[in-house]
Amino acid sequence: MEQHGLVMVYTGNGKGKTTAALGLGLRAIGAGQRVLLVQFMKGDPTYSELKGIAFLPGFEVVQTGLHHWVTKEQVSLLDKTEARRGLNIARNAFVEERHELVILDELNCAIDYGLIPEADVLELLTHRPQFMSVCITGRGAPSLLLGVADMVSEVIEVRHHFRQGIPAQKGIEF
């Protein structure tokens, strides 16, 4: 069967967008494919998913971001530099053609926070090899990106344990 790559977007205010993308990566590894996960705005190497991915040959991870939480009100030049580095890593992956799936985790947020122009992401996607799938996650996916995607899933919060006063749980949120 001929491999036809897709552009997929997971967005919305609910929990599970990165988790869904990681599940897609797991499925790709099981199918004998190679996966690149580029995490935007995430520089903490202690996330549990990174420890699990380490057991999966062919699943490469690159974090771009600092160890602090980025807010729209406090975006630094270094935050923008790190996001630009992530976009360049994705660009290089398109040129090298070593991965069948490239996950750009929290890229929607990086666009929404002004770290990367939406136009740069749209331009990048025009250079995607035909066989390669790209999965973009994060809240606030811009409308033009949604328009070029082959698949869009919106994760909606119906109920969340945070609202019940239950803090982030190891193995669930981190």
N, CA and C atoms as an extended XYZ file, in Angstrom:
522
Properties=species:S:1:pos:R:3:atomname:S:1:resname:S:1:resid:I:1 pbc="F F F"
N         0.847       -1.175        0.000 N   MET     1
C         0.000        0.000        0.000 CA  MET     1
C         0.895        1.242        0.000 C   MET     1
N         0.568        2.189       -0.858 N   GLU     2
C         1.328        3.430       -0.939 CA  GLU     2
C         1.089        4.277        0.303 C   GLU     2
N         2.168        4.806        0.861 N   GLN     3
C         2.073        5.646        2.056 CA  GLN     3
C         1.736        7.067        1.633 C   GLN     3
N         0.602        7.568        2.085 N   HIS     4
C         0.181        8.942        1.806 CA  HIS     4
C         0.138        9.690        3.133 C   HIS     4
N         1.043       10.612        3.313 N   GLY     5
C         1.115       11.356        4.567 CA  GLY     5
C        -0.065       12.298        4.747 C   GLY     5
N        -0.368       12.562        6.002 N   LEU     6
C        -1.478       13.437        6.372 CA  LEU     6
C        -0.986       14.559        7.267 C   LEU     6
N        -1.718       15.656        7.276 N   VAL     7
C        -1.531       16.707        8.271 CA  VAL     7
C        -2.701       16.598        9.231 C   VAL     7
N        -2.377       16.334       10.502 N   MET     8
C        -3.400       16.113       11.526 CA  MET     8
C        -3.227       17.143       12.631 C   MET     8
N        -4.333       17.629       13.163 N   VAL     9
C        -4.301       18.628       14.231 CA  VAL     9
C        -5.184       18.151       15.370 C   VAL     9
N        -4.618       18.178       16.579 N   TYR    10
C        -5.385       17.971       17.811 CA  TYR    10
C        -5.389       19.294       18.554 C   TYR    10
N        -6.576       19.854       18.759 N   THR    11
C        -6.687       21.152       19.410 CA  THR    11
C        -7.870       21.130       20.374 C   THR    11
N        -8.122       22.239       21.028 N   GLY    12
C        -9.245       22.347       21.956 CA  GLY    12
C        -8.773       22.567       23.373 C   GLY    12
N        -9.736       22.839       24.264 N   ASN    13
C        -9.395       23.162       25.648 CA  ASN    13
C        -9.368       21.942       26.568 C   ASN    13
N        -9.633       20.773       26.047 N   GLY    14
C        -9.657       19.569       26.874 CA  GLY    14
C        -8.298       18.912       27.005 C   GLY    14
N        -8.213       17.988       27.948 N   LYS    15
C        -6.984       17.257       28.208 CA  LYS    15
C        -6.853       16.083       27.241 C   LYS    15
N        -5.640       15.852       26.744 N   GLY    16
C        -5.413       14.650       25.964 CA  GLY    16
C        -4.853       14.853       24.570 C   GLY    16
N        -4.547       16.079       24.192 N   LYS    17
C        -4.048       16.325       22.836 CA  LYS    17
C        -2.661       15.717       22.633 C   LYS    17
N        -1.744       15.985       23.548 N   THR    18
C        -0.410       15.394       23.461 CA  THR    18
C        -0.501       13.884       23.625 C   THR    18
N        -1.348       13.436       24.530 N   THR    19
C        -1.520       12.000       24.752 CA  THR    19
C        -2.005       11.313       23.476 C   THR    19
N        -2.939       11.937       22.771 N   ALA    20
C        -3.423       11.368       21.506 CA  ALA    20
C        -2.295       11.292       20.473 C   ALA    20
N        -1.499       12.340       20.398 N   ALA    21
C        -0.386       12.352       19.448 CA  ALA    21
C         0.644       11.288       19.805 C   ALA    21
N         0.900       11.101       21.091 N   LEU    22
C         1.841       10.062       21.517 CA  LEU    22
C         1.290        8.675       21.182 C   LEU    22
N        -0.012        8.491       21.310 N   GLY    23
C        -0.626        7.227       20.911 CA  GLY    23
C        -0.464        6.982       19.419 C   GLY    23
N        -0.581        8.026       18.625 N   LEU    24
C        -0.342        7.933       17.197 CA  LEU    24
C         1.108        7.523       16.932 C   LEU    24
N         2.032        8.124       17.695 N   GLY    25
C         3.441        7.761       17.572 CA  GLY    25
C         3.688        6.311       17.932 C   GLY    25
N         3.043        5.840       18.985 N   LEU    26
C         3.172        4.444       19.400 CA  LEU    26
C         2.677        3.505       18.301 C   LEU    26
N         1.554        3.855       17.703 N   ARG    27
C         1.016        3.048       16.611 CA  ARG    27
C         1.986        3.032       15.427 C   ARG    27
N         2.582        4.181       15.110 N   ALA    28
C         3.543        4.256       13.999 CA  ALA    28
C         4.761        3.381       14.281 C   ALA    28
N         5.270        3.416       15.497 N   ILE    29
C         6.409        2.563       15.872 CA  ILE    29
C         6.022        1.098       15.701 C   ILE    29
N         4.822        0.729       16.131 N   GLY    30
C         4.348       -0.645       15.985 CA  GLY    30
C         4.232       -1.075       14.537 C   GLY    30
N         4.043       -0.096       13.641 N   ALA    31
C         3.947       -0.389       12.207 CA  ALA    31
C         5.314       -0.351       11.528 C   ALA    31
N         6.377       -0.223       12.339 N   GLY    32
C         7.725       -0.223       11.777 CA  GLY    32
C         8.172        1.125       11.237 C   GLY    32
N         7.463        2.185       11.602 N   GLN    33
C         7.823        3.517       11.141 CA  GLN    33
C         8.713        4.229       12.159 C   GLN    33
N         9.311        5.322       11.719 N   ARG    34
C        10.149        6.143       12.601 CA  ARG    34
C         9.413        7.430       12.909 C   ARG    34
N         9.572        7.891       14.157 N   VAL    35
C         8.811        9.037       14.654 CA  VAL    35
C         9.761       10.078       15.226 C   VAL    35
N         9.475       11.332       14.925 N   LEU    36
C        10.166       12.461       15.552 CA  LEU    36
C         9.135       13.275       16.298 C   LEU    36
N         9.371       13.482       17.589 N   LEU    37
C         8.533       14.336       18.423 CA  LEU    37
C         9.328       15.595       18.732 C   LEU    37
N         8.842       16.738       18.264 N   VAL    38
C         9.438       18.029       18.607 CA  VAL    38
C         8.482       18.704       19.565 C   VAL    38
N         8.935       18.918       20.794 N   GLN    39
C         8.096       19.559       21.807 CA  GLN    39
C         8.433       21.039       21.865 C   GLN    39
N         7.439       21.877       21.603 N   PHE    40
C         7.578       23.319       21.699 CA  PHE    40
C         7.175       23.761       23.096 C   PHE    40
N         7.899       24.740       23.641 N   MET    41
C         7.578       25.335       24.945 CA  MET    41
C         7.703       24.317       26.084 C   MET    41
N         8.447       23.255       25.867 N   LYS    42
C         8.639       22.228       26.893 CA  LYS    42
C        10.125       21.910       26.988 C   LYS    42
N        10.759       22.336       28.066 N   GLY    43
C        12.185       22.091       28.219 CA  GLY    43
C        12.531       21.217       29.405 C   GLY    43
N        11.524       20.676       30.068 N   ASP    44
C        11.756       19.858       31.252 CA  ASP    44
C        11.960       18.403       30.841 C   ASP    44
N        13.144       17.860       31.067 N   PRO    45
C        13.424       16.482       30.635 CA  PRO    45
C        12.843       15.408       31.551 C   PRO    45
N        12.105       15.793       32.594 N   THR    46
C        11.604       14.800       33.553 CA  THR    46
C        10.182       14.326       33.252 C   THR    46
N         9.572       14.785       32.155 N   TYR    47
C         8.224       14.323       31.823 CA  TYR    47
C         8.228       12.799       31.673 C   TYR    47
N         7.251       12.145       32.250 N   SER    48
C         7.193       10.683       32.232 CA  SER    48
C         7.105       10.110       30.826 C   SER    48
N         6.426       10.808       29.902 N   GLU    49
C         6.327       10.270       28.550 CA  GLU    49
C         7.702       10.145       27.901 C   GLU    49
N         8.627       11.015       28.271 N   LEU    50
C         9.976       10.932       27.712 CA  LEU    50
C        10.692        9.684       28.210 C   LEU    50
N        10.434        9.331       29.455 N   LYS    51
C        11.036        8.105       29.999 CA  LYS    51
C        10.479        6.871       29.284 C   LYS    51
N         9.201        6.880       28.971 N   GLY    52
C         8.597        5.763       28.254 CA  GLY    52
C         9.076        5.675       26.818 C   GLY    52
N         9.177        6.823       26.156 N   ILE    53
C         9.630        6.845       24.765 CA  ILE    53
C        11.053        6.301       24.652 C   ILE    53
N        11.846        6.487       25.688 N   ALA    54
C        13.237        6.007       25.663 CA  ALA    54
C        13.319        4.503       25.422 C   ALA    54
N        12.240        3.779       25.710 N   PHE    55
C        12.205        2.330       25.482 CA  PHE    55
C        11.797        1.960       24.055 C   PHE    55
N        11.516        2.952       23.230 N   LEU    56
C        10.996        2.693       21.884 CA  LEU    56
C        12.030        3.076       20.825 C   LEU    56
N        12.748        2.107       20.291 N   PRO    57
C        13.697        2.417       19.214 CA  PRO    57
C        12.958        3.035       18.031 C   PRO    57
N        13.541        4.058       17.450 N   GLY    58
C        12.925        4.718       16.310 CA  GLY    58
C        12.028        5.876       16.675 C   GLY    58
N        11.901        6.168       17.970 N   PHE    59
C        11.070        7.283       18.440 CA  PHE    59
C        12.014        8.322       19.026 C   PHE    59
N        12.266        9.358       18.267 N   GLU    60
C        13.224       10.405       18.640 CA  GLU    60
C        12.480       11.602       19.227 C   GLU    60
N        13.060       12.227       20.261 N   VAL    61
C        12.447       13.382       20.914 CA  VAL    61
C        13.443       14.531       20.954 C   VAL    61
N        12.946       15.719       20.619 N   VAL    62
C        13.725       16.942       20.772 CA  VAL    62
C        12.840       17.955       21.485 C   VAL    62
N        13.309       18.458       22.600 N   GLN    63
C        12.578       19.489       23.329 CA  GLN    63
C        13.123       20.857       22.952 C   GLN    63
N        12.217       21.778       22.680 N   THR    64
C        12.605       23.164       22.462 CA  THR    64
C        11.780       23.993       23.431 C   THR    64
N        12.461       24.694       24.249 N   GLY    65
C        11.793       25.480       25.279 CA  GLY    65
C        12.645       25.493       26.515 C   GLY    65
N        12.251       26.325       27.433 N   LEU    66
C        12.988       26.485       28.683 CA  LEU    66
C        12.288       25.695       29.780 C   LEU    66
N        12.850       25.711       30.960 N   HIS    67
C        12.278       24.956       32.078 CA  HIS    67
C        11.095       25.664       32.730 C   HIS    67
N        10.799       26.886       32.310 N   HIS    68
C         9.683       27.610       32.927 CA  HIS    68
C         8.431       27.538       32.065 C   HIS    68
N         7.306       27.806       32.689 N   TRP    69
C         6.024       27.835       31.999 CA  TRP    69
C         5.919       29.159       31.257 C   TRP    69
N         5.566       29.124       29.987 N   VAL    70
C         5.440       30.335       29.177 CA  VAL    70
C         3.998       30.827       29.255 C   VAL    70
N         3.840       32.126       29.459 N   THR    71
C         2.513       32.741       29.408 CA  THR    71
C         2.520       33.788       28.297 C   THR    71
N         1.339       34.076       27.764 N   LYS    72
C         1.234       35.073       26.694 CA  LYS    72
C         1.784       36.428       27.135 C   LYS    72
N         1.617       36.729       28.412 N   GLU    73
C         2.022       38.040       28.927 CA  GLU    73
C         3.526       38.151       29.162 C   GLU    73
N         4.224       37.036       29.226 N   GLN    74
C         5.650       37.062       29.552 CA  GLN    74
C         6.464       36.209       28.586 C   GLN    74
N         6.359       36.509       27.293 N   VAL    75
C         7.138       35.810       26.275 CA  VAL    75
C         8.484       36.510       26.151 C   VAL    75
N         9.552       35.734       26.269 N   SER    76
C        10.896       36.310       26.176 CA  SER    76
C        11.491       36.066       24.792 C   SER    76
N        12.545       36.771       24.482 N   LEU    77
C        13.270       36.564       23.236 CA  LEU    77
C        13.809       35.144       23.176 C   LEU    77
N        14.239       34.620       24.321 N   LEU    78
C        14.753       33.248       24.356 CA  LEU    78
C        13.644       32.227       24.074 C   LEU    78
N        12.417       32.500       24.551 N   ASP    79
C        11.279       31.632       24.224 CA  ASP    79
C        11.065       31.593       22.707 C   ASP    79
N        11.148       32.752       22.069 N   LYS    80
C        10.979       32.821       20.611 CA  LYS    80
C        12.117       32.108       19.893 C   LYS    80
N        13.325       32.261       20.402 N   THR    81
C        14.484       31.600       19.798 CA  THR    81
C        14.340       30.090       19.870 C   THR    81
N        13.893       29.592       21.012 N   GLU    82
C        13.688       28.148       21.174 CA  GLU    82
C        12.598       27.631       20.240 C   GLU    82
N        11.516       28.396       20.088 N   ALA    83
C        10.443       27.986       19.178 CA  ALA    83
C        10.943       27.967       17.735 C   ALA    83
N        11.725       28.953       17.375 N   ARG    84
C        12.297       29.000       16.022 CA  ARG    84
C        13.214       27.788       15.808 C   ARG    84
N        13.961       27.410       16.845 N   ARG    85
C        14.822       26.225       16.757 CA  ARG    85
C        13.976       24.978       16.485 C   ARG    85
N        12.831       24.871       17.158 N   GLY    86
C        11.935       23.735       16.918 CA  GLY    86
C        11.428       23.687       15.494 C   GLY    86
N        11.077       24.846       14.953 N   LEU    87
C        10.610       24.896       13.573 CA  LEU    87
C        11.729       24.496       12.608 C   LEU    87
N        12.949       24.904       12.903 N   ASN    88
C        14.091       24.519       12.064 CA  ASN    88
C        14.372       23.026       12.138 C   ASN    88
N        14.173       22.435       13.301 N   ILE    89
C        14.337       20.985       13.441 CA  ILE    89
C        13.314       20.262       12.563 C   ILE    89
N        12.067       20.750       12.584 N   ALA    90
C        11.033       20.166       11.729 CA  ALA    90
C        11.400       20.331       10.255 C   ALA    90
N        11.874       21.506        9.893 N   ARG    91
C        12.277       21.758        8.501 CA  ARG    91
C        13.364       20.773        8.079 C   ARG    91
N        14.363       20.580        8.938 N   ASN    92
C        15.430       19.624        8.636 CA  ASN    92
C        14.895       18.203        8.510 C   ASN    92
N        13.928       17.847        9.350 N   ALA    93
C        13.328       16.502        9.268 CA  ALA    93
C        12.640       16.306        7.919 C   ALA    93
N        12.015       17.347        7.402 N   PHE    94
C        11.366       17.253        6.098 CA  PHE    94
C        12.410       17.017        5.003 C   PHE    94
N        13.540       17.696        5.120 N   VAL    95
C        14.601       17.563        4.118 CA  VAL    95
C        15.274       16.198        4.205 C   VAL    95
N        15.552       15.743        5.438 N   GLU    96
C        16.268       14.482        5.635 CA  GLU    96
C        15.409       13.263        5.315 C   GLU    96
N        14.098       13.378        5.469 N   GLU    97
C        13.147       12.295        5.145 CA  GLU    97
C        13.457       10.992        5.879 C   GLU    97
N        13.823       11.079        7.166 N   ARG    98
C        14.128        9.877        7.952 CA  ARG    98
C        12.947        9.394        8.783 C   ARG    98
N        11.888       10.175        8.879 N   HIS    99
C        10.746        9.838        9.738 CA  HIS    99
C         9.476        9.785        8.905 C   HIS    99
N         8.627        8.825        9.235 N   GLU   100
C         7.315        8.759        8.593 CA  GLU   100
C         6.290        9.620        9.313 C   GLU   100
N         6.533        9.897       10.595 N   LEU   101
C         5.633       10.735       11.387 CA  LEU   101
C         6.453       11.766       12.143 C   LEU   101
N         6.049       13.025       12.022 N   VAL   102
C         6.646       14.111       12.791 CA  VAL   102
C         5.540       14.734       13.627 C   VAL   102
N         5.723       14.720       14.943 N   ILE   103
C         4.757       15.308       15.879 CA  ILE   103
C         5.313       16.650       16.337 C   ILE   103
N         4.543       17.702       16.138 N   LEU   104
C         4.930       19.045       16.557 CA  LEU   104
C         4.036       19.428       17.736 C   LEU   104
N         4.483       19.017       18.911 N   ASP   105
C         3.696       19.118       20.133 CA  ASP   105
C         3.676       20.551       20.654 C   ASP   105
N         2.492       21.062       20.901 N   GLU   106
C         2.244       22.418       21.404 CA  GLU   106
C         2.606       23.507       20.400 C   GLU   106
N         2.722       23.156       19.129 N   LEU   107
C         3.004       24.174       18.114 CA  LEU   107
C         1.847       25.166       18.005 C   LEU   107
N         0.606       24.696       18.158 N   ASN   108
C        -0.524       25.624       18.121 CA  ASN   108
C        -0.372       26.709       19.183 C   ASN   108
N         0.060       26.319       20.363 N   CYS   109
C         0.266       27.295       21.445 CA  CYS   109
C         1.389       28.264       21.094 C   CYS   109
N         2.459       27.739       20.505 N   ALA   110
C         3.581       28.605       20.120 CA  ALA   110
C         3.120       29.661       19.113 C   ALA   110
N         2.231       29.277       18.209 N   ILE   111
C         1.669       30.245       17.257 CA  ILE   111
C         0.793       31.244       18.001 C   ILE   111
N        -0.104       30.724       18.834 N   ASP   112
C        -1.055       31.560       19.576 CA  ASP   112
C        -0.335       32.560       20.487 C   ASP   112
N         0.786       32.172       21.058 N   TYR   113
C         1.530       33.039       21.974 CA  TYR   113
C         2.464       34.002       21.244 C   TYR   113
N         2.507       33.918       19.920 N   GLY   114
C         3.339       34.830       19.146 CA  GLY   114
C         4.800       34.427       19.064 C   GLY   114
N         5.109       33.166       19.396 N   LEU   115
C         6.494       32.710       19.329 CA  LEU   115
C         6.905       32.419       17.889 C   LEU   115
N         5.941       31.995       17.075 N   ILE   116
C         6.188       31.643       15.679 CA  ILE   116
C         5.010       32.173       14.857 C   ILE   116
N         5.285       32.827       13.734 N   PRO   117
C         4.170       33.273       12.875 CA  PRO   117
C         3.474       32.085       12.207 C   PRO   117
N         2.161       32.154       12.157 N   GLU   118
C         1.378       31.101       11.500 CA  GLU   118
C         1.834       30.915       10.050 C   GLU   118
N         2.167       32.008        9.383 N   ALA   119
C         2.594       31.931        7.980 CA  ALA   119
C         3.833       31.046        7.820 C   ALA   119
N         4.736       31.084        8.802 N   ASP   120
C         5.941       30.247        8.732 CA  ASP   120
C         5.597       28.767        8.823 C   ASP   120
N         4.602       28.444        9.642 N   VAL   121
C         4.176       27.048        9.781 CA  VAL   121
C         3.492       26.582        8.499 C   VAL   121
N         2.630       27.415        7.948 N   LEU   122
C         1.952       27.054        6.703 CA  LEU   122
C         2.963       26.862        5.575 C   LEU   122
N         3.972       27.719        5.531 N   GLU   123
C         5.016       27.589        4.513 CA  GLU   123
C         5.793       26.300        4.714 C   GLU   123
N         6.117       25.977        5.962 N   LEU   124
C         6.832       24.743        6.273 CA  LEU   124
C         6.056       23.530        5.759 C   LEU   124
N         4.763       23.512        5.981 N   LEU   125
C         3.949       22.354        5.598 CA  LEU   125
C         3.933       22.132        4.087 C   LEU   125
N         4.176       23.166        3.304 N   THR   126
C         4.222       22.989        1.849 CA  THR   126
C         5.450       22.189        1.420 C   THR   126
N         6.421       22.045        2.310 N   HIS   127
C         7.648       21.295        2.005 CA  HIS   127
C         7.636       19.879        2.579 C   HIS   127
N         6.520       19.470        3.156 N   ARG   128
C         6.410       18.128        3.727 CA  ARG   128
C         6.472       17.087        2.623 C   ARG   128
N         7.347       16.084        2.773 N   PRO   129
C         7.362       15.007        1.778 CA  PRO   129
C         5.998       14.307        1.742 C   PRO   129
N         5.607       13.844        0.593 N   GLN   130
C         4.275       13.268        0.417 CA  GLN   130
C         4.017       12.065        1.313 C   GLN   130
N         5.047       11.279        1.613 N   PHE   131
C         4.860       10.075        2.426 CA  PHE   131
C         4.755       10.385        3.920 C   PHE   131
N         5.164       11.571        4.331 N   MET   132
C         5.312       11.905        5.755 CA  MET   132
C         4.026       12.498        6.334 C   MET   132
N         3.643       11.993        7.495 N   SER   133
C         2.524       12.571        8.234 CA  SER   133
C         3.064       13.535        9.284 C   SER   133
N         2.283       14.582        9.540 N   VAL   134
C         2.633       15.578       10.547 CA  VAL   134
C         1.432       15.733       11.465 C   VAL   134
N         1.693       15.669       12.761 N   CYS   135
C         0.648       15.837       13.770 CA  CYS   135
C         0.996       17.065       14.603 C   CYS   135
N         0.085       18.015       14.668 N   ILE   136
C         0.300       19.273       15.386 CA  ILE   136
C        -0.687       19.330       16.540 C   ILE   136
N        -0.171       19.612       17.742 N   THR   137
C        -1.041       19.652       18.917 CA  THR   137
C        -1.039       21.048       19.553 C   THR   137
N        -1.982       21.227       20.456 N   GLY   138
C        -2.037       22.436       21.273 CA  GLY   138
C        -3.358       23.159       21.136 C   GLY   138
N        -3.677       23.885       22.186 N   ARG   139
C        -4.886       24.708       22.186 CA  ARG   139
C        -4.759       25.822       21.153 C   ARG   139
N        -5.889       26.340       20.735 N   GLY   140
C        -5.897       27.553       19.925 CA  GLY   140
C        -5.349       27.413       18.528 C   GLY   140
N        -5.586       26.291       17.872 N   ALA   141
C        -5.109       26.128       16.497 CA  ALA   141
C        -5.698       27.233       15.623 C   ALA   141
N        -4.854       27.904       14.849 N   PRO   142
C        -5.363       28.988       14.009 CA  PRO   142
C        -6.178       28.462       12.827 C   PRO   142
N        -7.101       29.275       12.353 N   SER   143
C        -8.058       28.832       11.337 CA  SER   143
C        -7.389       28.448       10.015 C   SER   143
N        -6.353       29.149        9.599 N   LEU   144
C        -5.700       28.788        8.341 CA  LEU   144
C        -5.032       27.422        8.434 C   LEU   144
N        -4.454       27.114        9.580 N   LEU   145
C        -3.857       25.795        9.778 CA  LEU   145
C        -4.946       24.717        9.750 C   LEU   145
N        -6.055       24.991       10.399 N   LEU   146
C        -7.168       24.038       10.364 CA  LEU   146
C        -7.631       23.809        8.931 C   LEU   146
N        -7.561       24.843        8.116 N   GLY   147
C        -8.001       24.741        6.732 CA  GLY   147
C        -7.125       23.863        5.861 C   GLY   147
N        -5.839       23.744        6.179 N   VAL   148
C        -4.946       22.911        5.360 CA  VAL   148
C        -4.804       21.495        5.916 C   VAL   148
N        -5.330       21.250        7.113 N   ALA   149
C        -5.204       19.932        7.738 CA  ALA   149
C        -6.122       18.916        7.062 C   ALA   149
N        -5.644       17.673        7.011 N   ASP   150
C        -6.458       16.572        6.499 CA  ASP   150
C        -7.405       16.026        7.562 C   ASP   150
N        -7.016       16.201        8.830 N   MET   151
C        -7.807       15.700        9.945 CA  MET   151
C        -7.672       16.687       11.096 C   MET   151
N        -8.783       17.039       11.697 N   VAL   152
C        -8.781       17.924       12.865 CA  VAL   152
C        -9.668       17.282       13.926 C   VAL   152
N        -9.118       17.132       15.129 N   SER   153
C        -9.912       16.682       16.265 CA  SER   153
C        -9.859       17.760       17.333 C   SER   153
N       -11.034       18.120       17.839 N   GLU   154
C       -11.108       19.103       18.904 CA  GLU   154
C       -11.425       18.375       20.208 C   GLU   154
N       -10.528       18.504       21.155 N   VAL   155
C       -10.699       17.876       22.460 CA  VAL   155
C       -11.384       18.899       23.362 C   VAL   155
N       -12.562       18.560       23.833 N   ILE   156
C       -13.367       19.487       24.628 CA  ILE   156
C       -13.420       19.011       26.066 C   ILE   156
N       -13.202       19.936       26.978 N   GLU   157
C       -13.304       19.591       28.403 CA  GLU   157
C       -14.774       19.515       28.797 C   GLU   157
N       -15.162       18.362       29.276 N   VAL   158
C       -16.494       18.170       29.827 CA  VAL   158
C       -16.409       18.242       31.345 C   VAL   158
N       -15.387       17.609       31.885 N   ARG   159
C       -15.121       17.629       33.325 CA  ARG   159
C       -13.623       17.415       33.485 C   ARG   159
N       -13.040       18.069       34.471 N   HIS   160
C       -11.606       17.897       34.727 CA  HIS   160
C       -11.383       17.855       36.227 C   HIS   160
N       -10.519       16.937       36.659 N   HIS   161
C       -10.273       16.763       38.095 CA  HIS   161
C        -9.649       18.001       38.739 C   HIS   161
N        -8.987       18.867       37.977 N   PHE   162
C        -8.438       20.114       38.540 CA  PHE   162
C        -9.557       20.933       39.172 C   PHE   162
N       -10.716       20.952       38.527 N   ARG   163
C       -11.842       21.766       38.999 CA  ARG   163
C       -12.433       21.204       40.296 C   ARG   163
N       -12.076       19.949       40.604 N   GLN   164
C       -12.505       19.334       41.859 CA  GLN   164
C       -11.442       19.475       42.939 C   GLN   164
N       -10.371       20.224       42.608 N   GLY   165
C        -9.296       20.434       43.564 CA  GLY   165
C        -8.259       19.328       43.592 C   GLY   165
N        -8.317       18.408       42.664 N   ILE   166
C        -7.343       17.312       42.594 CA  ILE   166
C        -6.156       17.797       41.761 C   ILE   166
N        -4.961       17.802       42.325 N   PRO   167
C        -3.798       18.323       41.593 CA  PRO   167
C        -3.337       17.374       40.489 C   PRO   167
N        -2.387       17.856       39.696 N   ALA   168
C        -1.802       17.060       38.619 CA  ALA   168
C        -1.267       15.749       39.191 C   ALA   168
N        -1.515       14.677       38.460 N   GLN   169
C        -1.148       13.337       38.919 CA  GLN   169
C        -0.010       12.768       38.077 C   GLN   169
N         0.988       12.202       38.752 N   LYS   170
C         2.092       11.572       38.060 CA  LYS   170
C         1.562       10.420       37.222 C   LYS   170
N         2.037       10.336       35.992 N   GLY   171
C         1.572        9.298       35.074 CA  GLY   171
C         0.321        9.713       34.297 C   GLY   171
N        -0.307       10.796       34.700 N   ILE   172
C        -1.473       11.313       33.990 CA  ILE   172
C        -1.135       12.651       33.334 C   ILE   172
N        -0.669       13.625       34.118 N   GLU   173
C        -0.304       14.930       33.570 CA  GLU   173
C         1.198       15.075       33.321 C   GLU   173
N         1.989       14.316       34.025 N   PHE   174
C         3.441       14.465       33.843 CA  PHE   174
C         4.123       13.141       34.064 C   PHE   174
